[in-house]
Amino acid sequence: MASDGYRRRRTTTLWIRALKLALNDAFRTLLCQSWRMQVVVIGAGVAGLTAARLLAGAGYNVVVLEARDRIGGRVHTDRSDGHVTDLGASWIHGVEHSAVAAAVAAFGIRTTEFTVGGYQVDGRPIAYHGPDGTRLDAEAASRFAADVHTADRALVDAIGRSGPTDTYRDVVERALAAQEWDADRTERVREHLEHRSEEQYGVPSDELAAHGLDDDAIAGDEVVFPDGYDALPARLAEGLDIRLGQVVTGVHHGDDGVDVTSTAGTIHADVAVVTVPVGVLQSDGFVIDPPLPERHRLALGRLRMNAFEKVVLRFPERFWDEDVYVVRQLGPEGRWWHSWYDLTRLDGTPTLLTFAAGPAARAIRGWSTDQVADSVLEQLRRLFGDRVVAPVSVQVTAWQDDPFAGGSYAHMLPGSTTTDHDDLAEPIDGRLHLAGEATWTDDPATVSAALYSGHRAAVAVLGHDVPVVRLWSTDGPWEDG
């Protein structure tokens, strides 16, 4: 039997060993925070917050610099009139296998199903109105939808055979020519595919690469946010050192690290994660020195910010058809205003959302809110006559004029390839990392792309994989893949 003295010595040894382990852990944390890695994240949108949250969770010193007086970037919710209006991102485009959907569920953020993605032609109730303004009956609407599906199948082959500089309009025309339809039938489908280019990427089809809609696939239902999409960046930002109102003008990177210069001064760090939109990366007011490598510059040069604005109209009463997701106008009168999305389901207030996309967004740039409202209402009166009542409020976005965005999101120019997104995200000398929706190939121009790109940047900085679930869960070791 062991003596009391042995037990005391053994207890003391175990206590000393535990103390050493604790001190070692504390020392490692201190090294991580004070010496190992200082990271500056530029931009407090979803990409930047994702990278910052994962890196801070790993013990790194992380500072987030944000030019705006708010977080969220192009996720921006307005509540000024007592209603919740998402002026930027609105949808999760497919909840299946989506990290954004998983994060939203884990954070307990409320959503409402609203599946209309990919400029959907059917699948949810859509009220189609013909060129004369009269609503199509079910049979006519079904024939039109079938024609669009036929053209889409032909588009797959046309895009597969496209040349490197072909536009989306080029491949659409080839797909339509193969159908040998009459002029009117062809024109209706052509309009739909043109509006798809505009609504999906905010550009006319002759400015979009033939492969520009290759990512246009949605897995599962889409959802919107009755309480506002900004709940997501708010949760991602919890506990982070975020400094608002600091406009970054320059990033100098070299062997000794990076110097990030903003309106508040210069911060030296080991690594910078740059998550500003393409419009800022391409501006003269944001200088990276030395300049980006040729591979990155070429990729960046084949991307552009779009022209895409929201118009949200709230009415004292509903005058459009009930139980529809979308009211859609066919024909030349729908050149600008052709689709109205019924958001009444969010809070019970009769609300229509329409988009000024591509040419329409460029044309109304600088218009007053009243001018935009009058233009939209003129088209609604073609469909519903004197049933149309004056709206109680109208909100019109102006992302084209936002100095910290330059548009709503990026699109591929003719001559680009899908690898341009990934090329832009390639780490530069281990010191500089670019992230954001335009750097993600599979589903660019979405919040999902922003989140995944921020995760990728964090993994590159860490040098080992970290599961994306770390954004909303702290269970398990960091080293798990």
N, C-alpha and C positions, 0 to 999 in steps of 0.2 A: 504494500500500500504506500502511495506517495506521501511524503511528509508535508506538513503545513508550509514549511519553508520552500519546498519545491513548488507547491501550488502558487505561493506568492510570487516566486521568481518567474514561473510560467505565465501567470496573469500579467505581471509587469512586462514581460517580453512581448506578449500579444498586444498589450496596450500600446507599447512603443512602436510595434510594427504597424498597428492601425493608425497611429499618429503620423508615422512616416508616409504611409499611403495617402492619408488626407493631405499632408503637406505637399507631397508630390503632385496630387491632383490640383491643389490650389496653385502650385507653382506653374504647372502646365497651363492652367487657365490664365494666370497672370501673364505668362509668355505670349499666349495666344492673343490676349487683349492689348498688351502694352508693347509687344515687340514683333510677334510673329506676323501679323497681317493687319494693316489698316486699309480699309476699303471705302472709297467714295462711290456712291451710286448717284448718277445724275438722272433725275426724273422720278417722281413719286406716283407714276401710273402703276397699273397692275404688274407690268414687267419689272419695274424697279423695285416695287414693294415685295414682289416674290423673291427676287434675288437677295434683297436686304434681309428679309425675314429668315431665309434659310441660312445665310452667312452669319447673321447675328445669333441665330440658334446654335450654330457651331462654335460660338465663342469669339468670333472675330469682332474687332472694332469697326462698326459700320456707321457712316454718316450719309444721309440722303439729302441731296440738295434739290429743291423744287422751285422753279421760277414763279409759279402761280401762288396765290394766297390760299390755296386748298390742295388737298391730295386728290388722286384719282385720274389725272390726265384727261383722256378722252372718255372716261367714265364720269359723267357729270350729271347730278340730279338737282333739279330746281324745285323749290317749295315756296317760292315767294308769293304765289297767289292762293296758298292754302291747299293746292293740289300737288301731287307728286308727278313730275315730268322728267323723264330721262332725256336730256338734250344730246347726249352722246350715245354710247352703246346702250341697247335696249334688250337684246335677246341673248339667251344661250342657244346657239344654233345646233341643237341635238344633244340630248342629255346622256345618251348611252356612251360609256367609256370616256366621259368628259371629266377632267380634273376640276374644271370650274364648277360643274354641277355637283361633284362630290364635295368640294369646299363649301359651296353654298348650303348644301344639306347639312354638313357637319357644323357649320356656324349657325344653323337654325334660321336662315334667311328665307322669307316666304316668296314663293313663285306662283305664277298662273300659266297654265298651258296656252300657247298661242302659236300654232304651227303653220307658218306660211312661207318658209324659207326657200331659197333658190328661185325666187320669183315664181312661186308655185302656181301651176296652172289648174290643178284640181286637188282632191284629197281632203280638203276642208271646204265648207260652204263658201262659194264665191259668187257674187251677183254680177254677171257680165251684162254690159249694155252695148248694143251694136253702134255703128257709126251714126245712126240717126237718134241715138239717145235712149231707145226703147230697150227694156230688159229682155235678154234672150231667154227663150224657154229652155227647159232642161235638156231637150234633145239637141237643140242648136248649140248650147254650151258644151255638151258632151262631144259633139262633132269637132268643135274648135279645139278642145283639149286633146282629142285623138290626133288631130293634125300636128299639134305641137309635139306630142310624144313621137310621132313618126319622124318629124324633122330632127328631134333630138337623137334618135337612133342613127340617122344619116350623118349627124354632126360628129359622132364618135369616129366614124371612118374618115370624114373630111379633116378633122383635126389631126388624126394619126398620119395623114398623108401631107400635112401642111409643111410649107417651107419655113426657114428660120425667121423671115421677116413678114410672114403672113399675119394679117389681122383677124380678129374675131369676125368682122364683117365679111372678109374674104371667104372664110370657111362656111359661114351662114349662107352666103350666096351659092356656093357649090352644093350644099346640102339641099337647098330649096330647088335649084335647077334640076336636080335628080328626080324630083317628085312629079314634074310636068303637070302641075295644077294650073287652074285658070288664074288670071291676074289678081282678082279680088281675094281669092282664097290664099294665094301666096302672100299678098300684102298683109293680111291679118296676122299670119304667122311671123312674117318678117318684123312687123311692129313689135310683137311679143318678144322676140329674141333681141331686138334692139333695146327695148325697155329692160330686159333682163341684164344686159351689159351695164346699163345706166344705174339700175337699182342695186346691183351687186357690187359694182366697182366705181360708180360715179363718173363714168366716161362714156362717150359714144363708142360704138363697136369698132370704128376704124382707128381708135387710139389704144385699143386693148389688144394684147398679144393673142394669137390664135389659141394658145394654151392658158390664157388668162383666167378661164373659169374651170380649169381642170379640177380644182379643189372643191367644186360646187357639189358636195355630197353631205347629207345630213343624216346622222344616225339617231333615230328616236325622235320623240317630240321636242319641239322648241318651247321655251318658257320665257316669260317676262316678269318684271318685278313690281308688284303693286306698291311696295314700300320704298322702291328706289334701288337701282343697281349699285349706288355708292356705298351700300352696306358692305359689299365685298371688299373694296379697298380700305374701308374703315377698319374692318377686322384684321386685314393683312398688316395694317400699319401699327397695330397695338404694340406698345413697348419699344418702338424704333425711335432713333434720334433723327427726326425729320426737320429740316430747316427751310421754312417757306419764304417766298419772296426773294430767293437768291438766283438771279439769272446768270447761268454759266455762259461765259463768252469764249473760254479757251481751255484746252486740255493739252498739256505738254507731257510727253511720255519718253522715258529713256531708261538707261541701265540702273539709275538710282531711284526709279519709281515714277510717279506721276504728280504733276502739279495742276490742280484744277482751280482756275480763276473765275470768280463770280463777282457780282456787284457787292458782295460782302467781304471780298479779299481772296486770298489764295490758300488752299489747303494742300498739304503734301501727303501722299499716301503711297502704299505699295502697289495698289491696283485700283483701276477705275472701271466701273460698269456703266456704259453710256446707253440710256434707254430713250433718248429723245426721238421724236418722229423723223421720218425721212425728210420732211420739209425743213426741219431745223438742221439736220445733218448737211443738207445741200445749201444752206444759207451762208451768207458772208459773215453773219454775226456769231457763228459758232465755228471756232478754228481748232482743228486738231493738228498738233505739231510734234514730230514730223507728220506730214500728210499720210492718210491711209495708204496702205500698199496698193499696188496696181489692181490686184485681184478684187479688193474691196471697192476701189474707185469705179472699176468697170461695172460691177454689180450695182452699185448705188446709182450710177448714171443711167441704168436701164429701168429704174423705178421712178415713179412720180406720185405726188399726192393728188388726190382727186378733188372734184367739186361735188359736194353732196350735202344737202341741208335738209333739216326736218321742219315741217310746218304742222303744228298741233293746234287744232280748233276745238274748243269746247262750246257746246250749245245748250240752250235752256231745255230743249226737248229733242227727241230723236225723230228725224224725218225720213231716214233711209230704212231699208229692209231689216227686219229683225233676224236674229240667228244666222248672221253671215259674219265671216271673218274679214272679208274684203269686198268693196265695191270697185268694179273695174270697168273702164271705158275703152272700147275698141274704136279704131278709126283715126283719121288725121286730127280730130279735135282733141285727142288724148296725147298730142305731141309732148306737152309738158305735164299736165295733171291727168293721170290715167288710173291711179290706184289710191283708194282711201281705206285705211285699216281701222276697223272699229275697236277702239280701246275701252269701250264702255265697261267691259267686264272687269277692268282693274279696280274701279271705285264706284261704279254705278252712275257716274256723270257722263251724259252723251258726249263722246269724244271721237273725233276722226284724226288720224295721222296720215299725212301724205308727204312725199319726198320731192324736193327739187333736186333732180339728179342729172349730172353731166351738163348738157346744154342749158337746161332750165336753171340750174344753180348758177351758172355763169351769167345768164341773162338777168336774173333778179338781183345780182350782187349790187348792193347799194340801194335797193328799193326799201321804202318804208314798210313797216308791218301792215299798214292799211292797204298799200298797193298790192302786196302779196296776197292778202286775204281777199281782196276784190277779184283778183285773177282766178284764185281757186274757186270762189263762190260762183263765178260766172259759169264755170264748167259744171259744178254741182247743179245749177239751175237747169242746165240742158237735160239732166237726168231726172230731176225731181220737181221741176217747175216752181210754182209759188209756195210749195211746201217747205222750201229752204228758208230757215229763219236766220236772223243775224247771230253770229257767235257771241258768246259772253266774254271770251278771251281767245287770243291768237298769240302763239309763240313761234318765232322763226329763228333758227340758229344761223350762225355766221362763222363756221369753222374755217372757211377759206381765208378769212381776215384775222384769224387767231395767230398772233406772232409766235406762239409756242407749239403750233401744230402745222399751220399752212394748208389745212385740208382735214378731211375726216379720217382717211387712211390711204395706204399706198396701193398702187396697181402696177402691173407689168406692162411695159411698153413693147410694141412690136420689136422683135429682135432679142428680147429677153428669154431666159429659160428658167425653169423652176429652181434650178440650182443656185440662181442669183441670191435667193433668200438665205440659203445656208452659207454661201461664200461671204456674205456680209457679216455673218456671225462668227467667222473663224477667228479665234483668239490671236491677238497681235503681241508677239514677244512676251507672252505671259503676263503682260501689264495692262492691256487694254482689251475690253470685251464689249461688243455691241449686242444689244438685245432690243426687243420690241416686236410688235406684230409683223413688221415688214421683214424680220429676220427668220421667220418660221415658215418652212416650205409647205407642210401638209394642209394648213388651214389659216393662211395669212388673213389680215384684215379683220381679226376677231379678238375678243378678250381671251379666248382659249390660246390663241397664238402668242399673245403677250405673256400669259402665265407660263406656258411651256418654255418660251425663250428665256424668261427670267430664271426658271429652274435650270435650264442648260447652262446659263452663264454662271450660276452659283456652283454647279458641279465642276465646271472648268476651273474656277478659282480654287475650290477645295482640293481638286486633284483626285477625287474619288466620288463614286455615286452616292446620292442621297435620295431616298424615295420622295416623290412629290407630296405624299401624304404628310410629310413633316410640316407643311404649311398649316395644317389644322390638327395635327396630332403630335404628341411628344413621347409616345410609347416606343420602346425598342431602341437599339443602338444606332448611332448616326451612320455607322459603316454599312448598314443593311442596304442592299440594292433595290 
